[in-house]
Amino acid sequence: MAGFYDSADAAVAGITDGSTILVGGFGSAGQPVELIDALRRLGARDLTVVSNNAGNGDFGLAALLTAGQVRKMVCSFPRQSDSWVFDELYRAGKIELEVVPQGNLAERMRAAGAGIGAFFGPTGVGTPLAEGKEQRTIDGRQYVLEYPIRGDIALIKAHRSDRMGNLVYRKTARNFGPVMATAATTTVVQVGEIVPTGDLDPEAVVTPGIFVDRVVEIR
């Protein structure tokens, strides 16, 4: 059952060096900035971060990169107009990068949550992303074997939680939150509001509380 915390710092306490952290967000939409800032203050280092992007501007994930706490980024879009922090670190050889196509990124985390050992997908066939991976022809089409991405910790953002940890999201801020919640050993969520159990429409719940371990309200 989910535990409820009074601060972001308390919610991320215990995250250790060398952890794999799944970080929600599509750019800044749905990025759990306050949880990331708390992780930065905690000081855990040598982290592998899995996220769609490699940080925006100088805040949130970019600030964690600036602090030198991330050893490796696993993401779909490491470079964009405001990703100068990652760009400088990568060019200087101070951070590792694994590029994963966006659909594969989501599906590899979904596979982890669903208990799927591996899957064949067509994305990346004929490109450097397929080098060294098992390939197979199925019904006349070439596929590449992909393995699940599991996290020690997921840091995600939702719109509301009830007292059971059931989550609803707000529009596109939902993005990778649901699959990350299933793919991590411990899921930490910042929400805009905590409501009594029963206030959320069960049909609107996207992430059931069984996948949620820690919740903090950030207004």
C-alpha positions as CSV (number, residue, x, y, z in Angstrom):
1,M,0.0,0.0,0.0
2,A,1.3,3.5,-0.9
3,G,2.9,5.6,1.8
4,F,2.3,9.3,1.9
5,Y,5.1,11.8,2.6
6,D,5.3,15.4,3.7
7,S,8.0,16.5,1.4
8,A,9.8,15.5,-1.8
9,D,13.0,15.0,0.1
10,A,11.4,12.5,2.4
11,A,9.8,10.7,-0.6
12,V,13.1,10.1,-2.4
13,A,15.1,9.2,0.8
14,G,17.0,6.0,0.5
15,I,17.8,6.1,-3.2
16,T,21.3,4.8,-3.5
17,D,24.3,5.4,-5.8
18,G,24.3,3.3,-9.0
19,S,20.5,3.1,-9.2
20,T,18.5,3.0,-12.4
21,I,15.9,5.8,-12.3
22,L,12.9,6.0,-14.7
23,V,12.0,9.7,-15.0
24,G,8.6,10.6,-16.5
25,G,8.0,13.5,-18.8
26,F,7.8,14.4,-22.5
27,G,10.1,17.4,-22.4
28,S,8.8,19.4,-19.5
29,A,5.2,18.0,-19.8
30,G,4.7,15.7,-16.8
31,Q,8.3,16.0,-15.7
32,P,8.4,15.4,-11.9
33,V,10.7,18.5,-11.3
34,E,10.3,18.6,-7.5
35,L,11.2,15.0,-7.1
36,I,14.2,15.4,-9.4
37,D,15.4,18.4,-7.4
38,A,15.0,16.3,-4.2
39,L,17.1,13.6,-5.8
40,R,19.8,16.1,-6.6
41,R,19.8,17.4,-3.0
42,L,20.0,13.8,-1.8
43,G,23.3,13.5,-3.7
44,A,23.0,9.9,-5.1
45,R,25.5,9.5,-7.9
46,D,26.5,7.1,-10.7
47,L,22.9,7.0,-11.8
48,T,21.4,5.6,-15.0
49,V,18.5,7.7,-16.0
50,V,15.8,6.5,-18.4
51,S,13.6,9.2,-19.8
52,N,12.3,10.4,-23.2
53,N,14.5,13.4,-23.3
54,A,17.9,14.3,-21.8
55,G,16.8,17.5,-20.0
56,N,15.5,20.9,-20.8
57,G,17.2,24.2,-20.1
58,D,18.8,24.3,-16.7
59,F,16.1,22.8,-14.5
60,G,14.8,19.4,-13.5
61,L,16.7,16.6,-15.2
62,A,19.2,19.1,-16.7
63,A,20.0,20.3,-13.2
64,L,20.7,16.7,-12.1
65,L,23.0,16.3,-15.1
66,T,24.8,19.5,-14.2
67,A,25.4,18.2,-10.7
68,G,27.4,15.3,-12.2
69,Q,25.1,12.6,-10.7
70,V,24.2,10.8,-13.9
71,R,26.6,8.3,-15.4
72,K,24.3,7.2,-18.3
73,M,21.2,8.5,-20.2
74,V,18.9,6.1,-21.9
75,C,16.5,8.1,-24.0
76,S,14.9,8.8,-27.4
77,F,15.7,12.5,-27.9
78,P,19.0,13.5,-26.3
79,R,19.3,16.6,-28.4
80,Q,16.9,19.5,-28.9
81,S,17.1,23.3,-28.9
82,D,17.4,23.5,-25.1
83,S,19.4,20.4,-24.3
84,W,22.7,22.2,-24.0
85,V,23.6,20.6,-20.6
86,F,23.5,17.1,-22.0
87,D,25.2,18.2,-25.2
88,E,28.2,19.7,-23.4
89,L,28.6,16.7,-21.1
90,Y,28.4,14.2,-24.0
91,R,30.8,16.1,-26.2
92,A,33.2,16.2,-23.2
93,G,32.9,12.4,-22.7
94,K,31.4,12.9,-19.2
95,I,28.2,10.9,-19.8
96,E,27.2,7.7,-21.6
97,L,24.2,7.5,-24.0
98,E,22.0,4.8,-25.2
99,V,19.5,5.9,-27.8
100,V,16.2,4.0,-27.9
101,P,13.5,4.8,-30.4
102,Q,10.5,6.2,-28.6
103,G,8.1,3.4,-29.3
104,N,10.7,0.8,-28.2
105,L,11.4,2.8,-25.0
106,A,7.7,2.7,-24.0
107,E,7.4,-1.0,-25.0
108,R,10.5,-2.1,-23.3
109,M,9.3,-0.6,-20.0
110,R,5.8,-2.0,-20.6
111,A,7.4,-5.5,-21.1
112,A,9.2,-5.2,-17.8
113,G,5.9,-4.4,-16.0
114,A,4.1,-7.2,-17.8
115,G,6.7,-9.8,-17.1
116,I,7.7,-10.3,-20.7
117,G,11.2,-11.6,-21.2
118,A,11.9,-10.0,-24.5
119,F,10.1,-9.2,-27.8
120,F,10.7,-8.7,-31.5
121,G,10.0,-5.3,-33.1
122,P,10.6,-3.8,-36.5
123,T,12.0,-0.4,-35.3
124,G,15.7,0.0,-36.0
125,V,16.1,-2.7,-38.6
126,G,18.8,-1.7,-41.0
127,T,20.2,1.0,-38.8
128,P,23.1,1.1,-36.3
129,L,20.6,0.6,-33.5
130,A,20.2,-3.0,-34.6
131,E,23.9,-3.8,-34.6
132,G,24.8,-6.7,-32.4
133,K,21.2,-7.6,-31.7
134,E,19.4,-10.9,-32.6
135,Q,17.3,-10.5,-35.7
136,R,14.6,-12.7,-37.1
137,T,12.3,-12.8,-40.2
138,I,8.7,-13.3,-39.2
139,D,6.0,-13.4,-41.9
140,G,8.5,-12.0,-44.4
141,R,9.4,-9.0,-42.3
142,Q,12.7,-8.4,-40.4
143,Y,12.5,-7.9,-36.6
144,V,15.0,-7.0,-33.9
145,L,15.0,-8.6,-30.4
146,E,14.6,-6.0,-27.6
147,Y,14.9,-6.6,-23.9
148,P,12.8,-5.0,-21.1
149,I,14.0,-1.9,-19.3
150,R,13.5,-2.2,-15.5
151,G,14.1,0.5,-13.0
152,D,15.1,0.5,-9.3
153,I,13.1,3.7,-8.9
154,A,10.4,5.5,-11.0
155,L,9.9,9.2,-10.5
156,I,6.6,10.3,-12.1
157,K,4.0,13.0,-11.9
158,A,0.3,12.6,-11.7
159,H,-2.7,14.9,-11.4
160,R,-4.4,13.3,-8.4
161,S,-4.0,10.4,-6.0
162,D,-6.5,8.9,-3.6
163,R,-5.5,7.5,-0.2
164,M,-4.9,4.1,-1.8
165,G,-2.4,5.5,-4.3
166,N,-4.7,5.2,-7.3
167,L,-3.6,7.8,-9.9
168,V,-5.2,9.9,-12.6
169,Y,-3.2,12.1,-15.0
170,R,-3.8,15.4,-16.7
171,K,-3.9,15.1,-20.5
172,T,-0.4,14.8,-22.2
173,A,1.3,15.0,-18.8
174,R,0.4,11.3,-18.6
175,N,3.0,10.2,-21.2
176,F,5.4,7.6,-19.8
177,G,4.1,7.6,-16.2
178,P,1.8,4.5,-16.4
179,V,4.4,2.2,-17.9
180,M,7.2,3.5,-15.7
181,A,5.1,2.9,-12.6
182,T,4.8,-0.8,-13.5
183,A,8.5,-1.2,-14.5
184,A,10.1,0.0,-11.3
185,T,10.8,-1.7,-8.0
186,T,9.8,1.4,-6.2
187,T,7.5,4.1,-7.7
188,V,7.6,7.6,-6.3
189,V,4.8,10.0,-7.4
190,Q,4.3,13.7,-7.0
191,V,0.7,14.8,-7.4
192,G,-1.1,18.1,-7.4
193,E,-3.8,16.8,-5.0
194,I,-4.5,13.9,-2.7
195,V,-8.2,13.1,-2.3
196,P,-10.1,10.7,-0.1
197,T,-10.5,7.2,-1.3
198,G,-13.7,7.0,-3.3
199,D,-13.5,10.5,-4.8
200,L,-11.8,9.3,-8.0
201,D,-14.0,7.8,-10.7
202,P,-12.7,4.2,-10.9
203,E,-13.1,4.3,-14.7
204,A,-10.7,7.3,-14.8
205,V,-7.9,5.6,-12.8
206,V,-5.0,4.9,-15.0
207,T,-2.4,3.6,-12.5
208,P,-3.8,1.4,-9.8
209,G,-2.4,1.9,-6.3
210,I,-0.8,-1.6,-6.4
211,F,2.0,0.0,-8.5
212,V,2.5,3.0,-6.3
213,D,4.8,3.0,-3.3
214,R,5.3,6.7,-2.3
215,V,3.2,9.8,-2.9
216,V,3.9,13.4,-2.1
217,E,1.5,16.3,-2.7
218,I,3.2,19.2,-4.4
219,R,1.0,22.3,-4.9
